């Protein structure tokens, strides 16, 4: 019974190695992974541009002073302190988006390295020798370790890329599109008006209204205006955090989890219970 189980285990391991050899030469896996890395890089660059625009506009807006005349009494409001938290968040947002862009760029390079024909040839040759020795019960552990390293080099980045994109498309895409769309509108308003808070108006931007109010001397309650400003800042911060969560999941949490799964799977295949001691 034990002998039958041992033979079955060896057969399964050899079949899995054969699948790995076949996949090492399939271009479709590489093409799909490359496309998904390119898409992720484009998203990261777009978000980075929005973050830098927001950061620049907020820095300019911090020195803005608005004069109100409620009930004929002049009141001056400076935006510096009110915008400090959002400015700090925008700087961290830009840093994270730059890091995400670099991470996708590194993935692109690692994909090219792993897909080189020499790596595929090494996987094929080592796997063939390992399977032959494994079947005879004489596979040395150092050869198993070499095979495990080659499998990780060849398949880690494609598996991580495809898996991360699957998680993004099924669980994160809607949140990203909604948050990034709002940030894009804010960035467009910031680039035209110099201040990144357009959400309070439809036909007329929020800051255009403020300028008009100050120019024509309309009556306005500064406390109500500050309350509206705080609400708008909160919505902008929510959008930024939503986008940051998406990229942290796609470039850190999900890749690390998938790498752990790949190592466990490949290690179980190469160093399973039926692995002969050598």
C-alpha positions in Angstrom: 0.0 0.0 0.0 2.8 2.4 1.0 4.7 1.4 -2.1 1.6 2.2 -4.3 1.2 5.6 -2.6 4.9 6.3 -3.1 4.7 5.5 -6.8 1.6 7.5 -7.2 3.2 10.5 -5.5 6.2 10.3 -7.8 4.0 10.1 -10.9 2.1 13.2 -9.8 5.3 15.1 -9.2 6.7 14.1 -12.6 3.5 15.1 -14.3 3.6 18.5 -12.6 7.2 18.9 -13.7 6.2 18.1 -17.2 3.5 20.8 -17.1 6.0 23.2 -15.8 8.3 22.4 -18.7 5.5 22.9 -21.2 4.4 26.2 -19.6 8.0 27.5 -19.7 7.9 27.6 -23.5 4.3 28.9 -23.9 4.4 32.5 -25.2 0.7 33.2 -24.3 1.5 33.3 -20.6 4.3 35.8 -21.1 2.2 38.0 -23.5 -0.7 38.2 -21.1 1.6 39.1 -18.1 3.3 41.8 -20.2 0.0 43.3 -21.2 -1.2 43.4 -17.6 2.0 44.9 -16.3 1.7 47.6 -19.0 -1.9 48.3 -17.9 -0.9 48.5 -14.3 2.0 50.9 -15.1 -0.3 53.2 -17.1 -2.7 53.4 -14.1 0.1 54.1 -11.8 1.5 56.9 -14.0 -1.9 58.5 -14.4 -2.4 58.4 -10.6 1.1 59.8 -10.1 0.4 62.7 -12.5 -2.9 63.5 -10.6 -1.1 63.3 -7.3 1.6 65.8 -8.4 -1.0 68.2 -9.8 -2.9 68.1 -6.6 0.2 68.6 -4.5 1.3 71.6 -6.6 -2.2 73.2 -6.6 -2.6 72.7 -2.8 0.8 74.2 -2.1 -0.3 77.3 -4.1 -3.7 77.4 -2.5 -2.1 77.4 1.0 -1.0 81.0 0.6 -4.4 82.1 -0.6 -6.4 84.6 1.5 -10.1 85.1 1.0 -11.9 88.2 2.2 -15.6 88.0 3.2 -18.0 90.7 4.2 -20.9 89.1 6.0 -23.3 91.7 7.4 -20.8 94.4 6.2 -18.0 93.1 8.5 -14.7 92.2 6.8 -13.4 88.7 7.5 -10.1 87.3 6.1 -9.7 83.5 5.9 -6.2 81.9 5.2 -6.2 78.4 3.8 -2.7 77.3 4.8 -3.6 75.4 8.0 -6.8 74.0 6.6 -5.0 72.5 3.7 -2.0 71.1 5.5 -3.4 67.6 6.2 -4.5 67.3 2.6 -1.2 68.5 1.3 0.7 65.9 3.4 -1.7 63.2 2.1 -1.1 64.3 -1.5 2.7 64.1 -1.0 2.4 60.6 0.4 0.0 59.7 -2.5 2.6 60.9 -5.0 5.4 59.0 -3.3 3.3 55.8 -3.3 2.3 56.2 -7.0 6.0 56.7 -7.9 6.9 53.6 -6.0 4.1 51.7 -7.7 5.3 52.8 -11.1 8.8 51.7 -10.3 7.4 48.3 -9.1 5.6 47.8 -12.3 8.8 48.7 -14.2 10.8 46.2 -12.2 8.1 43.5 -12.9 8.5 44.3 -16.6 12.3 43.7 -16.5 11.9 40.5 -14.4 9.4 39.2 -16.8 11.8 39.7 -19.7 14.6 37.9 -17.7 12.4 35.0 -16.7 11.1 34.6 -20.3 14.6 34.4 -21.8 15.1 31.1 -23.7 18.1 30.3 -21.5 15.9 30.2 -18.4 13.4 28.1 -20.1 16.1 25.8 -21.4 17.6 25.5 -17.8 14.2 24.7 -16.4 13.7 22.0 -19.1 17.1 20.4 -18.6 17.2 20.4 -14.8 13.5 19.3 -14.6 14.2 16.4 -17.0 17.2 15.2 -15.0 15.4 15.6 -11.7 12.4 13.7 -12.9 14.6 10.8 -14.1 16.5 10.6 -10.8 13.3 11.1 -8.8 11.7 8.1 -10.4 14.7 6.0 -9.6 14.7 7.3 -6.0 18.1 9.0 -6.3 17.2 12.7 -6.7 19.7 14.7 -4.6 18.3 17.6 -2.5 20.7 20.1 -4.0 19.2 19.3 -7.4 15.7 19.7 -6.0 16.7 23.1 -4.7 18.1 24.2 -8.0 14.9 23.1 -9.7 12.8 25.1 -7.2 14.9 28.2 -7.8 14.5 27.9 -11.5 10.7 27.4 -11.2 10.5 30.5 -9.1 12.6 32.5 -11.5 10.6 31.4 -14.5 7.1 31.5 -13.1 7.0 33.8 -10.0 6.5 37.1 -11.9 4.0 35.8 -14.4 1.9 34.1 -11.7 2.1 37.2 -9.5 1.2 39.5 -12.4 -1.7 37.5 -13.7 -3.0 36.8 -10.1 -2.7 40.4 -9.1 -4.6 41.6 -12.2 -7.3 39.0 -11.6 -7.8 40.4 -8.1 -7.8 44.0 -9.4 -10.4 43.2 -12.2 -12.7 41.4 -9.9 -12.4 43.3 -6.6 -10.7 46.6 -7.0 -11.4 48.0 -10.5 -14.7 49.6 -9.7 -13.4 51.4 -6.6 -10.3 52.5 -8.6 -12.3 53.8 -11.5 -14.6 55.8 -9.3 -11.9 57.3 -7.1 -9.5 58.0 -10.0 -12.3 59.6 -12.1 -13.0 62.0 -9.3 -9.3 62.8 -8.8 -8.9 63.4 -12.5 -11.7 66.0 -12.4 -10.2 67.6 -9.4 -6.8 67.7 -11.1 -8.3 69.3 -14.3 -9.9 72.0 -12.2 -6.6 72.5 -10.3 -4.7 73.0 -13.5 -7.1 75.6 -14.8 -7.9 77.5 -11.5 -4.8 76.7 -9.4 -7.0 75.2 -6.6 -8.0 71.6 -6.5 -11.5 71.6 -5.1 -14.2 71.6 -7.8 -16.8 69.2 -6.3 -19.2 71.8 -4.9 -20.2 73.1 -8.3 -21.4 71.8 -11.6 -21.5 74.6 -14.2 -19.2 76.7 -12.2 -16.1 75.4 -10.3 -16.0 75.7 -6.5 -13.1 78.1 -6.5 -14.5 80.2 -9.3 -17.5 80.7 -7.1 -15.3 81.8 -4.2 -13.4 84.2 -6.4 -16.7 85.6 -7.7 -18.0 86.0 -4.2 -14.9 87.9 -3.1 -14.9 90.1 -6.2 -18.5 91.2 -6.1 -18.7 91.3 -2.4 -21.6 89.0 -1.9 -22.6 88.2 1.6 -21.3 84.8 2.8 -21.1 83.2 6.2 -17.4 82.2 6.7 -18.4 79.4 9.1 -20.7 77.8 6.6 -18.1 78.2 3.9 -15.4 76.5 6.1 -17.8 73.7 6.9 -18.3 73.1 3.2 -14.6 73.3 2.7 -14.0 70.6 5.3 -16.6 68.3 3.7 -14.9 68.8 0.3 -11.5 68.1 1.7 -12.8 64.9 3.4 -14.2 63.7 0.0 -10.9 64.4 -1.7 -9.0 62.5 1.0 -11.3 59.6 0.7 -10.6 59.4 -3.1 -6.9 59.5 -2.5 -7.0 56.8 0.1 -9.2 54.6 -2.1 -6.6 54.8 -4.9 -3.7 54.2 -2.5 -5.4 51.0 -1.1 -5.8 49.6 -4.7 -2.1 50.0 -5.5 -0.9 48.7 -2.1 -3.1 45.6 -2.7 -1.9 45.1 -6.3 1.8 45.8 -5.8 2.5 44.6 -2.2 -0.1 42.4 -0.4 -1.4 40.3 -3.3 2.1 39.7 -4.9 3.5 38.6 -1.5 0.6 36.2 -0.9 0.9 34.7 -4.4 4.7 34.4 -4.0 4.1 32.5 -0.8 1.6 30.2 -2.5 3.9 29.5 -5.4 6.8 28.7 -3.0 4.6 26.4 -1.0 3.2 24.7 -4.1 6.6 24.3 -5.8 8.3 23.3 -2.6 5.6 20.7 -1.9 6.1 19.3 -5.4 9.9 19.1 -5.2 10.3 18.4 -1.4 7.1 16.4 -0.8 6.6 13.6 1.6 7.4 11.1 -1.1 10.7 12.9 -1.8 13.5 10.3 -1.5 16.3 11.2 0.9 19.7 11.7 -0.7 
